[in-house]
Amino acid sequence: MSRRDDQDGPIARIAIIGGGTAGWMAAAALARVLGPQGPAITLVESEEIGTVGVGEATIPPIQAFNALLGIDEDSFVRATQGTFKLGIEFVDWLRPGHRYFHPFGVHGVDRGAVPFEAMWQRLRMAGEAAPLEAYSICAAAARAGRFMRPQPGNTPLAHIGYAFHFDAALYARFLRSHAEAQGVVRQEGRVVEVARDARPERIAAVVLADGTRIAADLFIDCTGFRGLLIGETLGAGFEDWGHWLPNDRAVAVPTAPAGPPVPFTRSTAHGAGWQWRIPLQHRTGNGHVYASRHISDDEATATLLAHLDGEPLAEPRLLRFRTGRRDRFWIGNCVALGLASGFMEPLESTSIHLIQAGIARLLEMLPTRAFEAADIRRYNRLMAAEFESIRDFLILHFHATERRDTPYWRQLAAMPIPDSLAERIAIYNRTGRVFREADELFTKTSWLAVMDGQGLHPGAYDPIAAGIPIEELRARLDRIATVTRAAVGHIPAHADFIARHCAAGR
């Protein structure tokens, strides 16, 4: 084999540096897709270092990841002490005492080329529409504490969208068992040196504290916020978005369950941040995400402890972070995943999705040992767009609000926002139109729920709905709401569904 062929041949060895959710997701997916005849995969992690738990709430694309791995869903939920999630309830975000629901699935039914939201906005301006949640099977089921998987047929039950809540440590353990069964080798050890290759922007090997040298063709950096390979070694910069998303700390504590688990995440706004509540089978996850310039760690902890609905099971744990992304996710023969690639304000449960998206694009553009520059540029461009579209959706929650009761909320209401988000808001304010750009993560359902829930009210409706007689609109939307309410009655209680299909220890 010529030297040129050797340098342009298939990758023979992959080293994943760091475990946790990101590392074991990458290991399980790569091993599954590339198969036993593919590259040898080694994952290096140290029990000394531990991991930062990536969010315990997810969004629907995780179903595709589980399917890719061939995971039985009931077994997965059982092993991770999981529950099901139909969306997120937002409490006190628009103003204290107000709440709204961001559902998965869809709102209503389009009429040919006329989207549901255009019909709903027109009927609402006539004072005759029900609240948006009345047209969502996921919102209605969540409010009733019910859950089932989508059912065949032309009913709202066919449009149930869902994700999961689970214990992140148990999820990593579950994925590890799948990965090791596919041939992934776990190497215990702490990296003390990163050896550079003679070629620019290439890593040759990592050296562990005991002297073990791990060489590879492709390195995947899952070393958390530190970014040992992508940042410290290869010099990727960090684009800080703290001026738009100023929360930079979180304090978390688990509590005993205070009743049957609800099928949704709850986010409650406070004076300088917000609090999550994530119900699992064996406990409830709670945390307060906040801006340290507006509140001290002690005050934030006290706020969290004062708003728990169960007995704490551990001491509060503090986490510091920066919201933003790397300026490059892939450099040379190194790709960053998880916290090493960036961190998004966890409000919409996107952390695991971003890992999944990075893995999917890496598989889509699996390199040879030549590591073509065009492949790397495309990967970096697509991942940057993924982060930025999520960023805009998150900023919407904080910026579009009536709250002015603390310096934190006044700052967020007054701040300049990205042009891309300003354009979306301007379009919605004029015509009520919502849209999904290309294959961005959040759908029209999401944008409409949050724009409406955060108090944006268009001055006119989309003219595409103008040709439908108002009587037809009234009858059509009444029918959708009636059928949705009736369908909820066919859905079992969330706790009963879990007990029947996927209770831990069953």
Buried (B, 14 or more C-beta within 10 A) or exposed (E): EEEEEEEEEEBEBBBBBBBBBBBBBBBBBBBBBBEEEBBBBBBBBBEEBEBBBBBBBBBBBBBEBBEBBEBEBBEBBBBBBBBBBBBBBBBBBBBEEBBBBBBBBBBBBEBEEBBBBBBBBBBBBEEEBBBBBBBBBBBBBBBBBBBBEBBEEEBBBEBBBBBBBBBBBBBBBBBBEBBBEBBBEBBEBEBEEBEBEEEEBBBBBBBBEEEBEBBBBBBBBBBBBBBBBBBEBBEBEBBEBBEBBBBBBBBBBBBEBEEBBBBBBBBBBBBBBBBBBBBBBBBBBBBBBBBBEBBEBEBBBBBBBEEBEBEBEEEBEEBEBBBBBBBBBBBBBBBBBBBBBBBBBBBBBBBBBBBBBBBBBBBEBBBBBEBEEEBBEBBBEBBBBBBBBBBBBBBBBBBBBBBEEBEBBEBBBEBEBBEEBEEBBEBBBEBBBBEBEEEBBBBBBBBBBBBBBBBBEBEEBBEBBEEBEEEEBBEBBBEBBEBBBEBBEEBBBBBBBBBEBBBBEE
